Amino acid sequence: MFRQLFLTTIFLSLFTCEGLFAQETSTASIFQRQHEVDLRVMCWNVRLESVVPPNGVRSASFIRIVRAMNPDLIALQEIMRPDAVEKIKVLMESELPLPDGETWRVHSVADNMLISRFPLQRTDGELVAKYPYPDLGVSNFHYGYATALLKKKDNPSDPGFYVVALHNKSGVGEENERLRQLQSDSIARWIRDVRDAGSPLALAAETPIVILGDMNVLTNASMQPFETLVSGNIVDEETFGPDFDIDWDGTDLADAKPSHNGHGEHFYTWRYDDMQFDPGALDRVIYTDSVLSVSQSIVLNTTTMSAGELSSLGLLQSDVLFGGKPGYFDHLPLIVDFSVRSQTIE
């Protein structure tokens, strides 16, 4: 009887430990790449250069988040100062140095900044709508978008990974919606040109394309600017040309639809509890699902993570809060892992 009780106790202990271990492994794996060849992108509107040293209130939390998530490419919005590129590059090199003598690549247009651990080719973009910020000393600021072709290695047969990073105009009302549509029409035209084999901008056929950033997809405003980016349905055809099939297979782009910590329960990417606006999914990551699939899709929310999760990732519970203020998230970081369907990025 004693022997049977002893064995039963051992069995239950092992079963319980195994269950706990499996649970911890499952939880931790949410934030890890499922495949080594996946390309991990991170997108974040950091609000008014809050990550730029020496005065950025988010510089330290930004580094902790980047270190924990380990993205290959980062798209930031609201980086406006002319000296921000050099300051961000110094920050990344000092806090997150790359191995084998590699350096971080930085490309910036308007308030959009791309930071890549891999070479960025065909760095370009366009300034679209002027909207000065005199209080910030940026009287010549323009909304616009930054584009680049990321290649993991110098291989002529590798078409790369084409990225369009944007920040569409915020706010409700007719004028703000006009500016958002203007920006989306301009981006759609750009994608049509890189899809056109006869264009000087032409990409290799079936090059993966991702459009990401703060698109200001507001629930109480027109969805047309977002739908233009998804479908290629241009509103001002007189200025920006005809509609077109935006994906290589003639279909719409797909929405990665990241959820909070990958749990599939909450999807908002902006929240500020002291304002009258409800949380919303303002930030999006859309892509050519004819050649890409999504392995992981996450809105990082450290405020709901367990102490064990935070510790294992080297994060603090307040890391996604602006200045650590409770309820003041502003925008949250998005992390998406992409697998290439038709070829393997090496």
Number of C-alpha atoms within 10 A of each C-alpha: 6 7 8 9 10 10 12 12 12 12 12 11 12 12 12 12 12 12 12 12 12 12 12 13 11 11 18 15 11 15 20 15 19 14 12 10 14 21 21 23 24 26 27 22 25 25 15 15 21 19 24 24 16 10 10 15 17 22 18 15 20 20 18 19 20 16 15 16 18 18 21 19 23 22 27 27 26 20 24 22 17 12 10 18 20 12 16 20 16 15 19 18 14 10 12 16 15 13 7 6 6 12 17 20 16 20 18 24 23 26 26 26 26 25 24 21 19 17 18 24 14 11 16 14 21 18 16 18 17 14 14 14 13 10 7 11 11 14 12 11 19 19 23 24 29 24 27 20 21 21 21 17 12 10 11 8 8 16 18 27 21 21 23 23 29 30 25 28 23 16 15 14 11 11 11 15 21 14 20 26 25 22 27 30 26 24 28 25 24 18 22 22 16 20 23 15 13 10 11 9 15 14 22 15 12 19 23 27 27 22 23 26 25 27 24 24 23 19 14 10 15 17 14 18 25 22 17 22 26 23 20 25 23 26 18 14 12 8 12 16 15 15 18 18 16 24 24 18 13 11 16 23 25 19 17 23 20 26 22 22 23 20 14 13 9 14 19 19 26 21 20 18 13 9 10 7 13 12 19 17 23 21 28 21 24 20 27 23 24 21 19 21 17 20 16 23 25 23 28 24 21 21 16 13 17 11 12 12 18 18 12 10 15 12 20 18 17 17 23 25 22 21 15 16 11 13 14 17 23 17 26 26 24 29 27 22 24 25 23 19 13 12 16 11 18 14
